[in-house]
Amino acid sequence: MPENNGRGRTPETDVIDFRAAEQLLEARDPRGAIKLLDAVIEAHPEHTAARLLRARAFFAGAQLRAAELEFSIVLEREPDNAFAHFALARTYERMSRPGPAKRHFRLAAALDPQPEYLAAARFDEAG
C-alpha cells in the first residue's frame, strides 16, 4: 500500500503536483503553482527542488520577501547552487537592496561563469 501522510497524499500525488506546478509557473500562474507546492513542501519540507520552484513562483508573483526566504533556505542546503544565488540576487535587486544583490550575483558567477551571471556580477566595477 502506498505511503500516505494522513491527508490523502501519496508520493505519486506529490510528484504530480510538483510537475503541475512547473507547468503552471511556465504558464505564468505563480499563485496556482504556489498552492500546489505548499502541499508538497508540507509533506516533504526537505525537498529542495520543490522549495526552489516555490521560490521562483513567489518571485514571479512579486512576493519578494517569501521568495527571499525560500531562496535562502535552498542556499542553506545547497550553498553551491549558482542559480539560487542568481535568483536571490534578482530578488534583492527588485527589493532595491543593491549590496546583497551584488554579493549573490558575484557568487553565482564564481560558481558558474555563464554569460548571464558574469554580466550581472559586474566584476569590472570596483567594490
N, C-alpha and C positions, 0 to 999 in steps of 0.2 A: 504494500500500500504506500502511495507517495507521502512524503513528509508534509505535514500541514501545521502551520503555526497557530491554529485555533481561530483564524479569521477567514477561513475558506481559501487561503492562499496555498499554492504549491510551488515548488521550484519552477515548474513549467509556466505557471501563471506569471511569476516574476520575470522570466525570460521574455514572454510575450509582451508584458507591459514595458519592459526595457526597450525592446525593438519598436514597439508602437510609439514610445516616447521619442526615439530617434527620428521616426518618420514625422511626428508632429512638429518637432523642432525644425526639421528640414522644410516643412510646410508653413513655417512661420506661425506656429501656435505654441508659444512657450508656456502659456498658462496650462494648456492641456497636457503638455509634457511634464510639467512640474507636478501636476496632480497624480499622474501615473507613477512618477519617480518617488513621490513621498511614500507611497505604499511599499515600493521595492526597498527603499532605504530603511523604512521602519522594520521590515522583515530582515534586512541584511545591512546593518549600519556600517559594516566593514567593507562593503562593496565600493571600491574606489572608482571604478568606471561609472557606476550609477551616480556617484557624487559629482564626478567631473561633468557628466551630461546635465545633471540638475544645475550645476554652477553655470554652464553655458546657457541653459534655459532662463535662469534668473537674469543673466547679463542681457540676453535678447529681450526679456520683458522689462528691462530697466529697473530691476530690483537689485540695485548695486550693492547694498550692504549684505544682502543674502548671498549674492554672487561672491563677494569678498570672503565671507565666512566659508563657503563651500570650497573655493579655490585654495584657501589657507589650509583647510582640513586635508585636501588632496596633497598639498605640498608637505604637510607634516608627515604623511605616509610615504610620499614619493618625492623627496627633495630634488631629485634629478629630472623631474618631469618638465621639460622645456616648454611644452605647450601650456601647462598650468601656470608657469611663471609669466609667459607672454600674455595669457588671458587675464591673469591678475593685474598685470601692468596696464592693460587696456581698461580694466575696471577702475583702477586708480586714476588713470588719465581722465575717464568720464566723470570721476568724483572730484576733479580739479586738485589732485594730490600728486604733483609732478615728481617730488622726491622719491617716494616709494615706487612710482611708475618707472622712473629711470632705472632704479636698482633692479627691478624684476625684468625689465626689457634687457638689461645687460646680462643678467643671469641666464635668461632664455638664449641669448645669442652665444654666450660662452658654452652652454650645454649643447646647443645645436645651431651651428653657424649657417643657417639657411638665410637667403637674402632678406626676407621679410623681417626676421628677427634682428639681423645686423643693421638694417636701415633704421628700425625703431630704436635700437640701442644707442645710436649716435655716438659711437666711440671717438669720432673726430672732434667732439666738443669737450671742453675742459670740464672736470668735476665728475 
